[in-house]
Amino acid sequence: MREFRYEKAADPAGAVALLAGAPEGAYLGGGTNLVDLMRLGVATPDVLVDVRTLTSDLVEELPDGGLRIGAAVPNADLAADLRVRQRFPLLAQALLAGASGQLRNRATTGGNLLQRTRCTYFTDVTQPCNKRAPGSGCGAVTGLHRNHAVLGATDEGPGSPHTCVATHPSDLAVALRALDAEVRVLGPGGERTVPMADLHRLPGEDPSRDTTLAHGELITAIDVPGLPWAVRSRYRKVRDRASYAFALVSVAAAMDLDGSTVRDVRIALGGMAHAPWRATVAEDALRGGPATEEAFAAAAEAELAAARPLPDNAFKVPMATSTLVRTLLQISAEARA
């Protein structure tokens, strides 16, 4: 592990100022991802600025019935919050599916969103990885890629500096993407609000960047807008083992029904792309149509028509279709009960 300096500011603005003056520094929240990467030699910050106690650890009411989640709220506390469980059950379900109990106790809400998009080639410093070592290539496209992206990836061949097929591991981010949450950020240039739709990025020509945040910007809170029909929402995760694993496929969904007609719907997919994937094609296909298994399947197939799987992860396409259909069937059955 590289030697580093530990700093602790008096307030968020002080932390931003400290990191702005340290181009190779990083914020330290719960440390559940960063410290692991430092031990592996993947992350090598020369300065750590501790922010765990600087941002809010409260869940507060918003005027529209939504919730403001402080960036320092532990994942375990957020999952247990009665307002979250009642108004946005998909959030609680995503958090409980996301990690072990020990990690949920330590991990923060802000840190969960900023964990690195990664795969085994990223965490192995002996392997080529454009995300860890820009320009080195991507070992996954011709190697082990069962868990990798089928949507939105950049695959220009293993030697291309642009190729990256890693998936974003956060379950919480998928649920927040479905809910159109907004991320409140403090940086050297002041405060700004970033929609979840704009926080994470696809690899494009720079796979090394996971988010649109600039160096030194600090997440202070996440706003989840009120959505009355989110009380009928679900998060379903398919993984190799139920105890603790990243998603092969996950679905975050909420649906508003008028009798047997879909009035509105929100869907996001996890385990499928470099960023949480909003299923806008499926949403558009479902709105105003019947809430039937056939309609759900057709919408899923329309969304996944853009999938470009690798040889060993083509199973993800039918798996995502069936997972989405089962999730929507469960929501519709509960709405009619």
Stockholm file with secondary structure:
# STOCKHOLM 1.0

chainA/1-337         MREFRYEKAADPAGAVALLAGAPEGAYLGGGTNLVDLMRLGVATPDVLVDVRTLTSDLVEELPDGGLRIGAAVPNADLAADLRVRQRFPLLAQALLAGASGQLRNRATTGGNLLQRTRCTYFTDVTQPCNKRAPGSGCGAVTGLHRNHAVLGATDEGPGSPHTCVATHPSDLAVALRALDAEVRVLGPGGERTVPMADLHRLPGEDPSRDTTLAHGELITAIDVPGLPWAVRSRYRKVRDRASYAFALVSVAAAMDLDGSTVRDVRIALGGMAHAPWRATVAEDALRGGPATEEAFAAAAEAELAAARPLPDNAFKVPMATSTLVRTLLQISAEARA
#=GR chainA/1-337 SS CCCCEEEECSSHHHHHHHHHTCTTCEEESSCTTHHHHHHHTSCCCSEEEECTTTSCCCEEECTTSCEEEETTCBHHHHHHCHHHHHHCHHHHHHHHHHSCHHHHHHCBHHHHHHSCCBCHHHHCTTSCBTTTSTTSCBSSTTSCCTTSCSSSCBCSCTTCTTCBCCBCCCHHHHHHHHTTCEEEEEETTEEEEEEHHHHBCCCTTCTTCCBSCCTTCEEEEEEECCCGGGGSEEEEEECSCSSSCCCSEEEEEEEEEETTEEEEEEEEEESSSSSCEECHHHHHHHTTSBCSHHHHHHHHHHHGGGCCCCTTCTTHHHHHHHHHHHHHHHHHHHHHC
#=GC SS_cons         CCCCEEEECSSHHHHHHHHHTCTTCEEESSCTTHHHHHHHTSCCCSEEEECTTTSCCCEEECTTSCEEEETTCBHHHHHHCHHHHHHCHHHHHHHHHHSCHHHHHHCBHHHHHHSCCBCHHHHCTTSCBTTTSTTSCBSSTTSCCTTSCSSSCBCSCTTCTTCBCCBCCCHHHHHHHHTTCEEEEEETTEEEEEEHHHHBCCCTTCTTCCBSCCTTCEEEEEEECCCGGGGSEEEEEECSCSSSCCCSEEEEEEEEEETTEEEEEEEEEESSSSSCEECHHHHHHHTTSBCSHHHHHHHHHHHGGGCCCCTTCTTHHHHHHHHHHHHHHHHHHHHHC
//
